[in-house]
């Protein structure tokens, strides 16, 4: 509910003193979350998956920012590889 993935049947979710249902974009830009079993679209490359999820969250990143994030986690040069492919990290 705090991410807007499901909605309350009663009451209201407030984050940072704001009602979530009226301020989702403003709130989501300030928080992060890890889904228990995060999933990506296996048929899309890493950068397109991250671009899509940045748009869904309302915290849109340009492709240079996305590539910088992938670099940060050790995936330099893997931007256009489908996420299903496994790589060997040394």
DSSP file (Angstrom, degrees, kcal/mol; ACC not computed):
  #  RESIDUE AA STRUCTURE BP1 BP2  ACC     N-H-->O    O-->H-N    N-H-->O    O-->H-N    TCO  KAPPA ALPHA  PHI   PSI    X-CA   Y-CA   Z-CA
    1    1 A X    >         0   0    0      0, 0.0     3,-0.8     0, 0.0     7,-0.1   0.000 360.0 360.0 360.0 -33.1    0.0    0.0    0.0
    2    2 A X  T 3   +     0   0    0      1,-0.2     5,-0.0     2,-0.1    13,-0.0   0.641 360.0  41.3 -72.0 -11.5    2.9    2.4    0.7
    3    3 A X  T 3  S-     0   0    0      3,-0.1    -1,-0.2    24,-0.0    30,-0.0   0.423 114.5-112.0-110.4  -2.2    4.0    2.0   -2.9
    4    4 A X  S <  S+     0   0    0     -3,-0.8    -2,-0.1     2,-0.3     3,-0.1   0.673  83.3 121.9  79.9  16.7    0.6    2.2   -4.5
    5    5 A X  S    S+     0   0    0      1,-0.2     2,-0.3     2,-0.0    -3,-0.0   0.813  83.1  16.2 -81.3 -30.5    0.7   -1.4   -5.6
    6    6 A X  S    S-     0   0    0      0, 0.0     2,-0.4     0, 0.0    -2,-0.3  -0.931  81.7-130.8-134.0 161.3   -2.4   -2.3   -3.7
    7    7 A X        -     0   0    0     -2,-0.3    -5,-0.1    -3,-0.1     2,-0.0  -0.885  22.0-108.1-119.2 144.3   -5.0    0.0   -2.3
    8    8 A X        -     0   0    0     -2,-0.4     3,-0.1     1,-0.1     5,-0.1  -0.357  11.4-152.8 -67.5 145.8   -6.6    0.1    1.2
    9    9 A X  S    S+     0   0    0      1,-0.2     2,-0.3    -2,-0.0    -1,-0.1   0.648  85.5  19.0 -89.2 -17.4  -10.2   -1.0    1.6
   10   10 A X  S    S+     0   0    0      0, 0.0    -1,-0.2     0, 0.0     0, 0.0  -0.979 112.0   7.5-144.7 154.1  -10.6    1.3    4.6
   11   11 A X  S    S-     0   0    0     -2,-0.3     2,-0.3    -3,-0.1    -3,-0.1  -0.184  79.1 -80.5  75.4-164.3   -8.7    4.3    5.9
   12   12 A X        -     0   0    0      2,-0.0     2,-0.6     8,-0.0    -3,-0.0  -0.998  22.8-130.2-145.9 142.1   -5.9    6.2    4.3
   13   13 A X        -     0   0    0     -2,-0.3     7,-3.3   -12,-0.1     2,-0.5  -0.849  26.2-170.3 -94.6 123.8   -2.1    5.8    3.9
   14   14 A X  E     +A   19   0A   0     -2,-0.6     2,-0.4     5,-0.3     5,-0.2  -0.963   7.0 179.4-116.6 131.1   -0.1    8.9    4.9
   15   15 A X  E >  S-A   18   0A   0      3,-2.5     3,-1.8    -2,-0.5    -2,-0.0  -0.999  75.8  -1.0-130.9 132.0    3.6    9.2    4.2
   16   16 A X  T 3  S-     0   0    0     -2,-0.4    -1,-0.1     1,-0.3     3,-0.1   0.808 131.6 -61.4  57.2  30.4    5.5   12.3    5.2
   17   17 A X  T 3  S+     0   0    0      1,-0.2     2,-0.4    -3,-0.0    -1,-0.3   0.567 115.6 114.1  76.0   8.3    2.2   13.7    6.5
   18   18 A X  E <  S-A   15   0A   0     -3,-1.8    -3,-2.5     5,-0.1     2,-0.4  -0.898  74.5-113.1-113.4 140.3    0.7   13.5    3.0
   19   19 A X  E >>  -A   14   0A   0     -2,-0.4     3,-1.2    -5,-0.2     4,-0.9  -0.587  24.7-145.1 -70.2 124.3   -2.2   11.3    1.9
   20   20 A X  G >4 S+     0   0    0     -7,-3.3     3,-0.9    -2,-0.4     4,-0.4   0.886  93.0  61.4 -59.5 -42.2   -0.7    8.9   -0.6
   21   21 A X  G 34 S+     0   0    0     -8,-0.4    -1,-0.3     1,-0.3     3,-0.1   0.708 112.9  37.6 -64.0 -17.6   -3.7    8.6   -2.9
   22   22 A X  G <4 S+     0   0    0     -3,-1.2    -1,-0.3     1,-0.1    -2,-0.2   0.527 127.2  33.4-105.9  -8.7   -3.5   12.4   -3.6
   23   23 A X    <X  +     0   0    0     -3,-0.9     4,-2.2    -4,-0.9     5,-0.2  -0.108  66.9 137.9-137.7  39.4    0.3   12.7   -3.8
   24   24 A X  H  > S+     0   0    0     -4,-0.4     4,-3.0     1,-0.2     5,-0.2   0.903  75.8  47.6 -60.4 -43.9    1.8    9.5   -5.2
   25   25 A X  H  > S+     0   0    0      1,-0.2     4,-1.5     2,-0.2    -1,-0.2   0.930 113.2  47.9 -63.2 -45.1    4.4   11.1   -7.5
   26   26 A X  H  4 S+     0   0    0      1,-0.2     4,-0.3     2,-0.2    -1,-0.2   0.900 117.4  42.4 -62.3 -41.8    5.7   13.5   -4.8
   27   27 A X  H >< S+     0   0    0     -4,-2.2     3,-1.9     1,-0.2     4,-0.5   0.930 110.4  54.1 -72.8 -46.7    5.9   10.7   -2.3
   28   28 A X  H >< S+     0   0    0     -4,-3.0     3,-0.7     1,-0.3    -1,-0.2   0.780  99.9  62.8 -62.8 -26.4    7.4    8.0   -4.5
   29   29 A X  T 3< S+     0   0    0     -4,-1.5    -1,-0.3    -5,-0.2    -2,-0.2   0.686 106.8  46.0 -68.4 -16.4   10.2   10.4   -5.5
   30   30 A X  T <  S+     0   0    0     -3,-1.9     2,-0.3    -4,-0.3    -1,-0.2   0.463 108.6  57.2-107.2  -3.7   11.4   10.4   -1.9
   31   31 A X    <   -     0   0    0     -3,-0.7     2,-0.3    -4,-0.5   -28,-0.0  -0.827  57.1-158.9-127.0 165.3   11.3    6.7   -1.0
   32   32 A X        -     0   0    0     -2,-0.3     2,-0.3     2,-0.0    -3,-0.0  -0.934  10.5-176.6-135.8 160.8   12.7    3.5   -2.2
   33   33 A X        -     0   0    0     -2,-0.3     2,-0.5   -30,-0.0    -2,-0.0  -0.992  21.3-140.4-155.5 154.2   11.7   -0.1   -1.7
   34   34 A X        -     0   0    0     -2,-0.3     2,-0.2     4,-0.0    -2,-0.0  -0.983  23.6-138.1-119.1 120.4   12.8   -3.6   -2.5
   35   35 A X    >   -     0   0    0     -2,-0.5     3,-0.8     1,-0.1    -2,-0.0  -0.520  23.9-116.7 -74.2 143.7   10.1   -6.0   -3.6
   36   36 A X  T 3  S+     0   0    0      1,-0.3     2,-0.4    -2,-0.2    -1,-0.1   0.881 109.3  18.3 -51.7 -45.7   10.5   -9.4   -2.0
   37   37 A X  T 3  S-     0   0    0      2,-0.0    -1,-0.3    -3,-0.0     2,-0.0  -0.732  86.5-159.9-126.4  82.4   11.0  -11.1   -5.4
   38   38 A X    <   -     0   0    0     -3,-0.8     2,-0.4    -2,-0.4    -4,-0.0  -0.346  11.5-166.6 -63.8 141.8   11.9   -8.4   -7.8
   39   39 A X        -     0   0    0     -2,-0.0     2,-0.3     2,-0.0    -4,-0.0  -0.970  10.4-165.0-132.5 147.1   11.3   -9.3  -11.4
   40   40 A X        -     0   0    0     -2,-0.4     2,-0.8     4,-0.0     3,-0.1  -0.801  38.9 -94.1-120.2 165.6   12.4   -7.8  -14.7
   41   41 A X    >   -     0   0    0     -2,-0.3     3,-1.8     1,-0.2    42,-0.5  -0.750  33.2-154.2 -81.7 113.2   11.1   -8.5  -18.2
   42   42 A X  T 3  S+     0   0    0     -2,-0.8    42,-0.7     1,-0.3    43,-0.2   0.744  90.4  57.3 -62.5 -25.0   13.5  -11.1  -19.5
   43   43 A X  T 3  S+     0   0    0     39,-0.1     2,-0.3    40,-0.1    -1,-0.3   0.526  97.5  75.5 -86.4  -5.1   13.0  -10.1  -23.1
   44   44 A X  S <  S-     0   0    0     -3,-1.8    39,-1.6     1,-0.1    40,-0.2  -0.800  85.2-113.2-105.0 149.1   14.1   -6.5  -22.5
   45   45 A X  B  >  -B   82   0B   0     -2,-0.3     4,-2.2    37,-0.3     3,-0.3  -0.322  36.0-100.9 -72.7 164.2   17.7   -5.3  -22.0
   46   46 A X  H  > S+     0   0    0     35,-1.9     4,-2.3    32,-0.5     5,-0.2   0.889 119.8  49.9 -53.4 -48.0   18.8   -4.0  -18.6
   47   47 A X  H  > S+     0   0    0     32,-2.4     4,-2.1     1,-0.2    -1,-0.2   0.868 110.8  49.1 -66.3 -34.8   18.6   -0.3  -19.5
   48   48 A X  H  > S+     0   0    0     31,-0.4     4,-2.4    -3,-0.3    -1,-0.2   0.878 109.9  52.2 -71.6 -36.4   15.1   -0.6  -21.0
   49   49 A X  H  X S+     0   0    0     -4,-2.2     4,-2.4     2,-0.2    -2,-0.2   0.947 112.8  44.7 -60.1 -48.6   13.8   -2.4  -17.9
   50   50 A X  H  X S+     0   0    0     -4,-2.3     4,-2.0     1,-0.2    -2,-0.2   0.875 112.0  52.2 -66.8 -37.0   15.2    0.3  -15.6
   51   51 A X  H  X S+     0   0    0     -4,-2.1     4,-1.9    -5,-0.2    -1,-0.2   0.932 110.6  48.7 -62.3 -45.3   13.8    3.0  -17.9
   52   52 A X  H  X S+     0   0    0     -4,-2.4     4,-2.3     1,-0.2    -2,-0.2   0.932 112.8  46.4 -60.5 -47.7   10.4    1.4  -17.7
   53   53 A X  H  X S+     0   0    0     -4,-2.4     4,-2.0     1,-0.2     6,-0.2   0.813 109.0  55.2 -69.7 -28.7   10.4    1.1  -14.0
   54   54 A X  H  X>S+     0   0    0     -4,-2.0     5,-1.3    -5,-0.2     4,-0.7   0.882 109.9  47.3 -68.3 -35.8   11.6    4.7  -13.5
   55   55 A X  H ><5S+     0   0    0     -4,-1.9     3,-0.6     2,-0.2    -2,-0.2   0.907 110.9  50.8 -69.8 -41.5    8.6    5.8  -15.6
   56   56 A X  H 3<5S+     0   0    0     -4,-2.3    -2,-0.2     1,-0.2    -1,-0.2   0.897 110.7  49.3 -61.9 -40.3    6.2    3.7  -13.6
   57   57 A X  H 3<5S-     0   0    0     -4,-2.0    -1,-0.2    -5,-0.2    -2,-0.2   0.650 109.9-121.9 -75.8 -14.1    7.6    5.1  -10.3
   58   58 A X  T <<5S+     0   0    0     -4,-0.7     2,-0.5    -3,-0.6    -3,-0.2   0.538  87.2 107.7  83.1   6.0    7.3    8.7  -11.5
   59   59 A X      < -     0   0    0     -5,-1.3    -4,-0.1    -6,-0.2    -2,-0.1  -0.587  59.4-165.7-113.3  65.8   11.0    9.2  -10.9
   60   60 A X        -     0   0    0     -2,-0.5     2,-0.4    -5,-0.2    -5,-0.1  -0.291   5.1-166.4 -66.4 130.1   12.0    9.3  -14.6
   61   61 A X        -     0   0    0    -10,-0.2     2,-0.1   -11,-0.2    -7,-0.1  -0.879  18.2-124.4-112.3 145.5   15.7    8.9  -15.3
   62   62 A X     >  -     0   0    0     -2,-0.4     4,-2.0     1,-0.1     3,-0.5  -0.450  34.8-100.9 -83.6 168.1   17.4    9.6  -18.6
   63   63 A X  H  > S+     0   0    0      1,-0.3     4,-2.4     2,-0.2     5,-0.2   0.802 121.2  56.8 -62.7 -31.5   19.4    6.9  -20.3
   64   64 A X  H  > S+     0   0    0      2,-0.2     4,-2.1     1,-0.2    -1,-0.3   0.906 108.1  47.7 -66.3 -40.4   22.7    8.5  -19.2
   65   65 A X  H  > S+     0   0    0     -3,-0.5     4,-2.0     2,-0.2    -2,-0.2   0.899 111.6  50.7 -65.3 -40.1   21.6    8.2  -15.5
   66   66 A X  H  X S+     0   0    0     -4,-2.0     4,-2.2     1,-0.2    -2,-0.2   0.914 110.0  49.2 -65.0 -42.8   20.5    4.7  -16.0
   67   67 A X  H  X S+     0   0    0     -4,-2.4     4,-2.5     1,-0.2    -1,-0.2   0.891 109.0  53.3 -63.9 -38.5   23.8    3.7  -17.6
   68   68 A X  H  X S+     0   0    0     -4,-2.1     4,-2.3     2,-0.2    -1,-0.2   0.888 108.5  50.4 -62.9 -38.9   25.6    5.4  -14.6
   69   69 A X  H  X S+     0   0    0     -4,-2.0     4,-1.4     2,-0.2    -2,-0.2   0.913 110.5  48.7 -65.3 -42.0   23.6    3.3  -12.2
   70   70 A X  H  <>S+     0   0    0     -4,-2.2     5,-3.0     1,-0.2    -2,-0.2   0.896 110.9  50.9 -65.1 -38.9   24.4    0.1  -14.1
   71   71 A X  H ><5S+     0   0    0     -4,-2.5     3,-1.9     4,-0.2     5,-0.3   0.921 105.4  57.5 -59.5 -44.1   28.1    1.1  -14.0
   72   72 A X  H 3<5S+     0   0    0     -4,-2.3    -1,-0.2     1,-0.3    -2,-0.2   0.826 107.6  46.4 -58.5 -35.1   27.8    1.7  -10.3
   73   73 A X  T 3<5S-     0   0    0     -4,-1.4    -1,-0.3    -3,-0.2    -2,-0.2   0.221 125.9 -97.9 -96.2  15.4   26.7   -1.9   -9.7
   74   74 A X  T < 5S+     0   0    0     -3,-1.9    -3,-0.2    -5,-0.1    -2,-0.1   0.704  90.1 119.0  84.0  21.2   29.4   -3.4  -11.9
   75   75 A X    > < +     0   0    0     -5,-3.0     3,-2.0    -6,-0.2    -4,-0.2  -0.141  33.9 159.9-111.3  38.1   27.4   -3.9  -15.1
   76   76 A X  T 3  S+     0   0    0     -5,-0.3    -8,-0.0     1,-0.3    -9,-0.0  -0.329  71.8  10.7 -57.7 137.1   29.4   -1.6  -17.4
   77   77 A X  T 3  S+     0   0    0      1,-0.1    -1,-0.3   -10,-0.1     3,-0.2   0.492 104.3  96.3  74.8   1.9   28.8   -2.4  -21.0
   78   78 A X    X   +     0   0    0     -3,-2.0     3,-1.6     1,-0.2   -32,-0.5   0.226  44.4 113.0-105.0  13.5   25.9   -4.7  -20.3
   79   79 A X  T 3  S+     0   0    0      1,-0.3   -32,-2.4   -33,-0.1   -31,-0.4   0.841  81.3  39.3 -55.1 -39.6   23.2   -2.1  -20.9
   80   80 A X  T 3  S+     0   0    0     -3,-0.2     2,-0.3   -35,-0.2    -1,-0.3   0.303  91.0 107.5-100.2   8.6   21.8   -3.7  -24.0
   81   81 A X  S <  S-     0   0    0     -3,-1.6   -35,-1.9     1,-0.1   -34,-0.1  -0.691  78.9-107.4 -87.5 139.7   22.0   -7.3  -22.8
   82   82 A X  B >   -B   45   0B   0     -2,-0.3     3,-1.2   -37,-0.3   -37,-0.3  -0.354  25.9-124.3 -63.0 144.4   18.7   -9.0  -21.8
   83   83 A X  T 3  S+     0   0    0    -39,-1.6    -1,-0.1   -42,-0.5   -41,-0.1   0.718 103.8  68.6 -68.4 -20.3   18.4   -9.5  -18.1
   84   84 A X  T 3  S+     0   0    0    -42,-0.7    -1,-0.3   -40,-0.2     2,-0.1   0.793  78.3  96.8 -69.7 -26.4   17.9  -13.2  -18.3
   85   85 A X  S <  S-     0   0    0     -3,-1.2     2,-0.4   -43,-0.2    -4,-0.0  -0.400  71.3-138.6 -65.6 136.9   21.5  -13.8  -19.4
   86   86 A X        -     0   0    0     -2,-0.1     2,-0.4     2,-0.0    -2,-0.1  -0.767  15.5-161.9 -96.4 141.6   23.9  -14.7  -16.6
   87   87 A X        -     0   0    0     -2,-0.4     2,-0.7     2,-0.0     0, 0.0  -0.913  19.9-121.9-120.7 153.1   27.3  -13.2  -16.4
   88   88 A X        -     0   0    0     -2,-0.4     2,-0.4     2,-0.0    -2,-0.0  -0.830  23.9-154.1 -94.9 117.5   30.2  -14.5  -14.5
   89   89 A X              0   0    0     -2,-0.7   -15,-0.0     1,-0.1    -2,-0.0  -0.783 360.0 360.0 -92.4 132.3   31.5  -11.9  -12.0
   90   90 A X              0   0    0     -2,-0.4    -1,-0.1     0, 0.0    -2,-0.0   0.391 360.0 360.0-108.1 360.0   35.2  -12.2  -11.1
